[in-house]
Amino acid sequence: MDGTMDAKPFNQELKMLSNLKLFNSFRCWLGAVVFCCFGSLAFAADYPQKPVTLVVGYSAGGGVDAIARVLAEKLPAVIGQSVVVENRPSVGAIVGSTYVVKAKPDGYTLLMGAPGPIIFNHAVYSKLPYGPQDLAPISFVSDSPLVLLVNANNPAKTVQELVAQSIQSPEKANYGASSASFQLITELFKRKTGATHTHIPYKGANDAVTAVMSGDVTMTLADAGPAFVGLQSGRVKALAVTSAKRMKEYPNTPTLAELGIDIKVSLWIGLLAPAGTPPDVIKILQEGVAKVVEMPDVQKKLSAMSVTPMSNTPDEFAKIIATEIPMWRQLAIDNKIQAN
């Protein structure tokens, strides 16, 4: 026999082995696809199987913490598991945010976020232990515009008069801001209006409002809670709000947009998960938040805090983050505002 004749059965066997390997490869690939599709569905269907931890990067008793506790109280009725609030306070909420970023992306460790750690930190810190890509947005829970406050005895009755006042006497014009967030927003106000107010730092929004009450600073942009307390005292007055439309709590106070000043800013509070959390788990949580914020007692509680209950989709949330970070970063660069 020659070599060609002997090679035929050997080649056929090689072909069979090759086909078998191809089949096994296909079977492994198909198994992976099935696991990804149906495995994640099974995971989502079983989620959650244990308590969910809601991390707050601020101390207990603050605005973000208060809203987190309302959500933690009501979300269990929707998702079928208890929700525990865990406070990990630090400057800029960096510690809490980093903790969540490094957590297993399974939907059991979530972040109650705000513009500070999610947007403004990326504008003012040159280096952070986390990036925007490390968190998966789920939904807003509430929204709160800012209120422009001046001392009740300030002769300015309008924003235009306040700006003119600062231009005429820049050495007497200043503003209180408790963080880079408030500082950047006020610097945007200055850019849009030509105001000349100088920044005076304070530890908290309540301190900045108190400084306006005492006359130590000319103005502040405060979130609705501290602003409401100040207005109740009668020692400050509101000249404008930063919302897109007038707030029901302050129906006689115009929006900056009404006055021709192109600023629409709010301090939202929202829920985020570690990047890589399964989309079906994100969906369960987003739908859960949407149901919670529609509950009449939740709306009543949040309205009492001078915030607006609201939800949105992960895509809408992500778009806000992606749009705002570069805008505020450029403003921080232009005004030489840095946190480190």
C-alpha positions in Angstrom: 0.0 0.0 0.0 1.2 3.6 -0.7 1.1 6.5 1.8 -1.9 8.1 0.2 -4.2 5.2 0.7 -3.1 4.9 4.4 -3.8 8.7 5.0 -7.5 8.6 4.1 -8.9 7.1 7.3 -6.4 9.2 9.3 -7.6 12.4 7.6 -11.2 11.4 8.1 -10.5 10.9 11.8 -8.8 14.3 12.0 -11.9 15.8 10.3 -14.2 14.2 12.8 -12.1 15.3 15.7 -12.0 18.9 14.3 -15.7 18.9 13.9 -16.1 17.6 17.5 -13.9 20.4 18.8 -15.9 22.9 16.8 -19.1 21.5 18.2 -17.7 21.6 21.8 -16.6 25.2 21.3 -20.0 26.1 19.9 -21.6 24.3 22.9 -19.5 26.3 25.3 -20.3 29.5 23.6 -24.0 28.7 23.5 -23.9 27.8 27.2 -22.3 31.1 28.0 -25.0 32.9 26.0 -27.8 31.0 27.7 -26.2 31.7 31.1 -25.9 35.4 30.4 -29.4 35.7 29.1 -31.4 33.2 31.3 -28.9 33.2 34.2 -29.3 37.0 34.7 -33.0 36.7 34.4 -33.1 34.0 37.0 -30.8 36.2 39.2 -33.1 39.2 38.7 -36.2 37.1 39.4 -34.6 36.1 42.8 -33.4 39.5 43.6 -33.3 40.6 46.4 -32.7 37.6 48.6 -31.1 39.5 51.5 -31.2 43.1 53.0 -30.0 45.9 50.7 -27.5 48.4 52.2 -28.0 52.1 51.2 -24.7 53.9 51.8 -24.9 57.7 52.6 -21.6 59.6 52.3 -22.8 62.2 54.9 -23.5 62.3 58.6 -26.9 61.1 60.0 -29.5 63.9 60.2 -28.5 65.7 57.0 -30.7 66.2 53.9 -29.3 63.2 52.0 -29.6 61.0 55.0 -33.2 62.1 55.7 -34.3 61.2 52.2 -32.3 57.9 52.3 -34.3 56.9 55.4 -37.6 57.7 53.8 -36.6 55.4 50.9 -35.3 52.7 53.2 -38.6 52.8 55.1 -40.8 52.4 52.0 -38.7 50.4 49.4 -39.0 47.1 51.3 -42.7 47.0 50.6 -42.0 47.1 46.9 -38.9 44.8 46.6 -39.6 42.4 49.4 -36.5 42.9 51.5 -35.4 45.3 54.2 -33.2 48.3 53.3 -30.5 49.4 55.8 -29.0 52.9 55.8 -25.2 53.0 56.5 -23.5 56.4 57.0 -19.9 56.8 55.9 -19.3 60.5 56.2 -16.3 62.3 54.8 -15.4 65.5 53.0 -17.0 65.5 49.6 -18.7 62.1 50.4 -15.6 60.5 48.9 -15.3 57.6 51.4 -18.9 56.4 51.0 -18.8 56.7 47.2 -15.5 54.8 47.0 -16.9 52.1 49.3 -19.8 51.5 46.9 -17.7 51.6 43.8 -15.5 48.8 45.3 -18.5 46.7 46.4 -19.7 43.6 44.6 -22.0 44.7 41.7 -25.0 42.6 42.8 -27.5 45.2 43.8 -27.0 44.7 47.6 -24.8 47.8 48.2 -26.1 51.0 46.7 -25.2 54.7 47.0 -27.5 57.6 47.9 -25.8 60.1 45.8 -26.0 63.9 45.3 -24.3 66.3 42.8 -21.4 66.8 45.1 -19.7 63.4 44.9 -21.3 62.4 41.5 -20.6 65.6 39.5 -18.9 68.4 41.4 -16.1 66.3 42.8 -15.0 65.4 39.3 -14.9 69.2 38.5 -12.7 70.3 41.5 -10.6 67.3 42.5 -7.5 66.6 40.4 -7.5 63.0 41.5 -10.3 60.7 43.0 -10.4 57.0 43.9 -13.4 56.6 41.6 -14.6 57.9 38.2 -18.0 58.6 36.6 -17.7 55.2 34.9 -17.6 53.4 38.2 -21.2 54.0 39.1 -24.4 52.9 37.4 -27.2 55.5 37.8 -30.6 54.1 38.8 -33.0 56.9 39.5 -33.5 60.3 41.1 -35.4 60.2 44.3 -35.9 63.9 44.9 -35.0 67.3 43.4 -34.4 70.6 45.1 -33.6 74.0 43.5 -31.6 76.7 45.2 -33.0 79.9 46.6 -31.0 83.2 46.3 -31.2 84.9 49.7 -30.1 88.3 51.0 -30.6 90.0 54.3 -34.1 91.3 54.9 -32.7 94.8 55.4 -30.8 94.8 52.1 -32.2 97.6 49.9 -32.0 95.4 46.8 -35.5 94.2 45.9 -34.6 92.3 42.7 -31.7 90.3 41.4 -30.9 93.2 39.0 -30.6 95.6 41.9 -28.4 93.1 43.8 -26.0 92.8 40.8 -25.9 96.6 40.3 -25.2 97.0 44.0 -22.2 94.6 43.7 -20.8 96.4 40.6 -21.1 99.8 42.3 -19.4 98.7 45.6 -17.5 95.4 44.8 -15.5 95.7 48.1 -18.7 95.3 50.1 -20.2 92.4 48.0 -19.6 88.8 49.0 -21.4 85.5 49.2 -21.4 82.5 51.5 -20.9 79.0 50.1 -20.6 75.8 52.1 -18.9 73.6 49.5 -17.5 73.5 46.0 -21.0 72.8 44.6 -22.5 76.0 46.0 -19.3 77.9 45.1 -19.4 76.8 41.5 -23.1 77.5 41.1 -22.6 81.0 42.5 -19.7 81.6 40.2 -22.0 80.6 37.3 -24.4 83.2 38.6 -21.7 85.8 38.6 -20.6 84.9 35.0 -24.2 85.1 33.7 -25.0 88.4 35.5 -21.7 90.3 35.9 -22.0 90.3 39.7 -18.7 90.8 41.6 -19.4 89.1 44.9 -16.3 87.5 46.6 -16.5 84.0 48.0 -16.6 83.4 51.8 -16.4 79.7 52.8 -18.7 78.2 55.4 -18.9 74.6 56.8 -22.6 74.1 55.9 -25.5 75.6 54.1 -27.2 76.5 57.4 -24.0 78.4 58.4 -24.1 80.4 55.1 -27.8 81.3 55.7 -27.0 82.4 59.2 -24.2 84.6 57.9 -26.7 86.3 55.6 -29.1 86.7 58.5 -26.4 88.4 60.6 -25.2 90.6 57.7 -21.8 89.0 57.6 -22.2 88.2 53.9 -24.4 89.8 51.2 -26.0 86.7 49.7 -26.0 83.0 49.4 -27.6 80.4 47.2 -29.0 77.8 49.6 -31.0 74.6 49.1 -34.6 74.8 49.9 -34.4 73.3 53.5 -32.0 75.8 55.0 -33.5 78.6 52.9 -37.0 77.8 54.3 -35.7 78.0 57.9 -34.1 81.4 57.1 -37.2 82.8 55.5 -39.4 81.7 58.4 -37.2 83.7 60.7 -38.0 86.9 58.7 -34.4 87.9 58.7 -33.7 87.0 55.0 -35.7 87.4 51.8 -35.7 85.5 48.6 -34.9 87.2 45.3 -35.0 84.2 43.0 -35.0 80.5 42.7 -32.9 78.3 40.3 -35.7 75.9 39.3 -37.2 75.8 35.8 -40.5 77.0 37.1 -41.6 78.8 40.3 -41.6 76.7 43.5 -45.0 76.2 45.1 -43.5 77.1 48.4 -42.4 80.5 47.0 -45.0 81.4 44.4 -44.1 85.1 44.4 -40.4 84.5 43.9 -39.3 84.5 40.2 -37.0 82.0 38.6 -33.6 83.2 37.3 -34.8 82.1 33.9 -37.8 84.4 34.1 -35.4 87.3 34.8 -33.4 86.5 31.6 -30.6 84.7 33.5 -29.9 81.3 31.8 -29.5 79.2 34.9 -31.5 76.1 35.8 -29.8 74.2 38.6 -31.0 71.8 41.2 -29.5 69.6 43.9 -31.0 66.2 43.2 -30.6 63.2 45.3 -30.5 59.8 43.5 -29.7 56.1 43.8 -26.7 54.6 42.1 -25.1 51.1 42.1 -21.6 49.8 41.4 -20.8 49.6 37.6 -21.5 46.2 36.3 -24.7 45.6 38.3 -27.0 43.5 36.1 -29.4 45.6 34.1 -32.4 43.6 35.3 -31.5 44.4 38.9 -31.1 48.1 38.0 -34.6 47.9 36.5 -36.1 46.3 39.6 -34.6 49.1 41.7 -35.6 51.9 39.3 -39.2 50.7 39.2 -39.2 50.4 43.0 -38.0 54.0 43.4 -40.7 55.2 40.9 -43.4 53.5 43.0 -42.1 54.8 46.3 -42.0 58.5 45.2 -45.6 58.2 44.0 -46.8 57.1 47.5 -48.9 59.9 49.0 -47.2 59.8 52.4 -43.7 59.9 50.8 -44.8 62.9 48.8 -46.0 64.6 52.0 -42.8 63.8 53.8 -40.5 65.0 51.1 -42.5 68.1 50.4 -42.2 68.9 54.1 -38.4 68.9 53.6 -38.9 71.4 50.8 -37.8 68.9 48.1 -39.8 67.6 45.1 -40.2 63.8 44.9 -39.3 62.5 41.5 -37.9 59.6 39.6 -36.3 59.2 36.1 -34.7 56.4 34.0 -31.1 55.3 34.3 -30.5 56.7 30.8 -31.9 60.1 31.7 -29.8 60.1 34.9 -26.6 59.1 33.1 -27.2 61.8 30.5 -27.3 64.5 33.2 -24.1 63.3 34.7 -22.3 63.1 31.3 -23.5 66.6 30.4 -22.8 68.4 33.6 -19.3 67.1 34.6 -17.4 68.8 31.7 -19.5 72.0 32.1 -18.6 72.4 35.8 -15.1 71.2 35.3 -14.4 74.0 32.8 -16.0 76.6 35.2 -13.8 75.3 38.0 -10.7 75.7 35.8 -11.7 79.2 34.7 -12.2 80.3 38.3 -9.2 78.3 39.7 -11.4 76.4 42.0 -9.7 73.2 43.3 -10.3 71.0 46.3 -6.8 69.5 46.3 
